[in-house]
Amino acid sequence: MDIQFEKVSYTYQVNTPFSYQALKDINLDIKTGEYVAIVGHTGSGKSTLLQHINGLLLPTEGQVQVGDFYLSRENKRQDLKKLREKVGVVFQYPEHQLFEETVERDISFGLKNFQVPEDEIQSRVISALEKVHLSQDILEKSPFELSGGQMRRVAIAGVLAMNPEVLILDEPTAGLDPKGQQDIMNMFYHLHKTKHMTTILVTHQMNQALKYADHIFVLADGSVHMEGTPEQIFSQANVLKKANLDMPDILSLINRFNQKFDTDITYKRQEPAVLAKEIAEKLRENKRL
């Protein structure tokens, strides 16, 4: 599903002393099957923007198009339930939304709410478990007996069971240790590639945006500050600094190394082991000079 924001602005508590404009004249396009990162400092408008994609918020001005759905103040009377079947959202700490007595009932809750046929629910639940790398022997367990990481995967399975065409990830690794963060992000990336979903990662972690995204939108003060490929975005350190964002760790390392040893290593999304070999080779060449 293509997603387009056209001159979108959003103001909270309009016509009150507490009104606050969170989005300002946003224009952006996300193509079907893209992996997009939306990055920005706290208060930049990231969460407000993503809530427009599944109709939780409607623009104060402008229009959002998601596939065949047109969302605006003038076009309110649409079946947003159908839209939300197609757009899945994994919020921060999704495990906090678990509430059913068993894992099976929790994963199937959304399916029943959207009136998926009973004979299809079981297969979807099992398929969703497989996608998050959990075994069927936990189906009859209480989700609250599971580890924190398992609880998060169960909550994610509930979103994936809906077979969304668009998957929004709102800081999905919040609260996880580095190993857990890597495992979850690799799982999402595998799903993105194998299921050909449009994936939108909302994050303040530049390392994740660099590693996974095809395209990045940088938000600052409710506006699109810059956009482009990861290579284009992270070649502009000074512009990022103005948006209160840091360079990804691996690029900071490469830049410092190149400056110190007058080398020309470039980042090509190579694995750390490959980059380490390149650095070692440059050090050997430097020693021979």
C-alpha positions in Angstrom: 0.0 0.0 0.0 1.4 3.4 -1.0 1.2 6.1 1.7 1.2 9.8 0.9 1.0 12.8 3.2 -0.1 16.0 1.3 0.4 19.3 3.2 -0.6 17.6 6.5 -0.8 19.7 9.6 -2.2 18.6 13.0 -3.0 20.7 16.0 -4.0 19.3 19.4 -6.9 21.0 21.3 -7.7 23.4 18.5 -9.3 26.7 19.5 -8.3 26.4 23.1 -5.6 28.1 25.2 -3.8 24.8 25.1 -3.6 24.3 21.4 -0.3 22.9 20.1 0.7 22.3 16.5 2.5 18.9 16.4 2.7 18.6 12.6 3.4 21.4 10.1 2.8 21.1 6.4 4.1 17.5 6.1 4.7 16.1 2.6 6.0 12.6 2.2 5.6 9.5 0.1 6.2 5.9 1.2 6.1 3.3 -1.6 4.7 -0.2 -1.3 7.3 -2.6 0.0 9.7 0.0 1.3 11.4 -0.1 4.7 11.2 3.5 6.0 12.6 5.0 9.1 11.1 8.1 10.7 13.6 9.6 13.1 13.6 12.6 15.3 14.2 13.9 18.8 11.5 13.7 21.5 8.7 16.0 20.6 9.6 16.1 16.9 6.1 14.8 15.9 7.0 11.1 15.1 4.2 9.5 17.2 1.6 12.0 16.0 2.5 11.3 12.4 2.2 7.5 12.7 -1.3 7.8 14.3 -2.4 9.4 11.0 -1.5 6.3 9.0 -4.2 4.1 10.6 -6.8 6.9 11.2 -6.3 7.2 14.9 -5.9 10.9 14.2 -7.2 12.9 11.2 -5.3 15.9 9.8 -6.3 19.3 10.9 -5.3 20.4 7.4 -4.3 18.4 4.4 -4.9 14.8 3.4 -3.3 11.3 4.1 -3.8 8.6 1.5 -3.2 5.0 2.5 -3.9 2.7 -0.4 -7.5 3.4 -1.3 -8.3 5.3 1.9 -8.3 9.1 1.9 -8.1 10.6 5.4 -9.0 14.2 6.0 -11.3 16.4 8.1 -13.7 16.5 5.2 -13.7 12.8 4.6 -14.4 11.2 8.0 -17.1 8.7 7.2 -15.0 5.8 6.1 -14.8 2.2 7.4 -11.6 2.7 9.3 -11.9 -0.8 10.7 -11.0 -2.1 7.3 -8.0 0.2 7.2 -6.8 -1.0 10.6 -7.0 -4.6 9.3 -4.3 -3.6 6.8 -2.1 -1.4 9.0 -0.6 -3.2 12.0 1.0 -1.1 14.8 3.6 -2.4 17.3 3.7 0.2 20.0 6.4 0.7 22.7 6.2 -2.0 25.3 3.5 -4.0 23.4 3.4 -6.6 26.2 1.6 -4.0 28.4 -1.4 -4.6 26.1 -1.7 -8.3 27.0 -4.8 -9.1 29.1 -6.3 -12.5 28.2 -6.0 -15.7 30.2 -4.0 -17.7 27.6 -1.6 -16.9 24.9 -3.9 -18.4 22.3 -6.8 -16.2 23.4 -4.6 -13.1 23.4 -3.3 -13.6 19.8 -6.8 -14.5 18.5 -8.5 -11.5 20.2 -8.0 -9.2 17.2 -9.0 -11.8 14.7 -12.3 -12.4 16.5 -12.9 -8.7 16.9 -12.5 -8.4 13.1 -14.8 -11.4 12.6 -12.3 -13.7 10.9 -13.9 -17.1 10.4 -13.4 -19.5 13.3 -11.8 -22.2 11.0 -9.2 -19.7 9.9 -8.3 -18.3 13.3 -6.4 -21.4 14.5 -4.1 -21.5 11.5 -3.4 -17.7 11.7 -2.5 -18.0 15.4 0.0 -20.8 14.7 1.4 -19.0 11.7 1.9 -15.8 13.8 3.7 -17.8 16.6 6.0 -19.2 14.0 6.8 -15.7 12.7 7.9 -14.6 16.1 9.9 -17.8 16.7 7.7 -19.2 19.6 6.5 -22.8 19.9 2.9 -24.0 20.1 3.4 -25.5 23.6 2.9 -22.0 25.1 -0.6 -21.6 23.6 -2.4 -22.7 26.8 -0.1 -20.8 29.1 -0.9 -17.5 30.7 1.1 -14.8 28.9 2.0 -13.5 32.3 3.9 -16.7 33.1 6.3 -16.0 30.2 9.6 -14.1 30.2 9.6 -10.5 29.2 11.0 -11.2 25.8 8.4 -14.0 25.2 5.6 -11.6 26.3 6.7 -9.1 23.8 6.8 -11.7 21.0 3.3 -12.8 21.9 2.0 -9.2 21.7 3.7 -8.9 18.3 2.2 -12.2 17.1 -1.3 -10.7 17.8 -0.5 -7.9 15.4 1.0 -10.2 12.7 -2.0 -12.6 12.9 -4.0 -9.9 11.2 -1.7 -10.3 8.1 -1.1 -6.5 7.8 0.1 -5.0 4.5 1.7 -2.1 6.4 3.6 -2.7 9.7 4.4 0.3 11.9 7.1 -0.2 14.6 7.0 2.5 17.2 10.3 2.2 19.2 9.8 -1.6 19.2 13.0 -2.4 21.1 12.3 0.0 24.1 13.5 -1.7 27.3 15.3 -4.6 25.7 18.9 -5.4 26.3 21.3 -5.2 23.2 20.9 -8.9 22.4 17.1 -8.6 22.6 17.1 -5.5 20.5 19.1 -7.2 17.8 17.0 -10.3 17.8 13.7 -8.4 17.5 14.9 -6.1 14.8 16.3 -9.0 12.7 13.0 -10.7 13.1 11.1 -7.7 11.7 13.6 -7.3 8.9 13.2 -11.0 7.9 9.4 -10.5 7.9 9.7 -7.4 5.8 11.7 -9.3 3.2 9.8 -12.5 3.1 6.3 -11.1 3.4 7.0 -8.0 1.2 5.4 -5.7 3.8 5.7 -2.0 3.9 7.6 -1.4 7.1 7.7 2.0 9.0 10.2 2.2 11.8 9.7 5.1 14.2 12.9 5.5 16.3 15.5 7.8 17.8 18.2 5.1 17.4 20.3 6.1 14.5 22.0 2.7 14.4 18.7 0.9 13.6 17.8 3.5 10.9 21.2 3.1 9.2 21.1 -0.7 9.3 17.6 -1.5 8.2 16.0 1.4 6.3 15.8 2.0 2.6 14.7 5.6 3.1 14.8 8.0 6.1 12.6 10.9 7.0 14.1 13.2 9.7 11.5 15.2 11.7 12.3 18.3 13.7 9.8 20.6 15.3 6.9 19.0 13.5 8.3 19.3 10.0 10.3 17.1 7.6 13.8 18.4 8.2 15.5 16.2 5.6 14.9 12.9 3.7 16.9 10.5 1.6 18.8 7.2 1.7 20.7 6.4 4.9 23.9 7.2 3.0 22.6 10.6 2.0 21.2 11.4 5.4 24.3 10.4 7.4 26.7 12.2 5.1 25.3 15.5 6.6 26.5 15.4 10.2 26.1 19.2 10.7 22.5 19.1 9.5 21.7 16.1 11.8 23.3 18.0 14.7 20.9 20.8 14.2 18.0 18.3 14.6 19.6 17.1 17.9 20.5 13.7 16.4 23.8 11.8 16.6 25.6 9.9 13.9 25.4 6.1 14.1 28.2 4.6 16.1 29.7 2.7 13.2 29.9 5.9 11.0 31.4 7.9 13.9 34.1 5.2 14.2 34.8 5.2 10.4 35.0 9.0 10.3 37.4 9.2 13.2 39.6 6.4 11.7 39.7 8.1 8.3 40.6 11.4 9.8 43.3 10.0 12.0 45.0 7.7 9.4 44.1 9.7 6.3 42.2 6.7 4.8 39.1 6.4 2.7 37.0 3.6 4.2 33.3 3.9 3.2 30.3 2.3 4.8 28.5 -0.1 2.5 26.4 -1.8 5.1 29.1 -4.4 5.5 29.0 -6.7 8.6 31.3 -5.6 11.5 33.7 -8.5 10.8 34.1 -7.3 7.2 34.6 -3.8 8.3 37.2 -4.9 10.9 39.2 -6.6 8.1 39.1 -3.4 6.1 40.4 -1.4 9.0 43.1 -4.0 9.7 44.3 -3.8 6.1 44.4 0.0 6.1 46.5 -0.2 9.3 48.9 -2.6 7.7 49.2 -0.3 4.6 49.7 2.7 6.9 52.5 0.9 8.7 54.3 0.1 5.5 54.3 3.8 4.4 
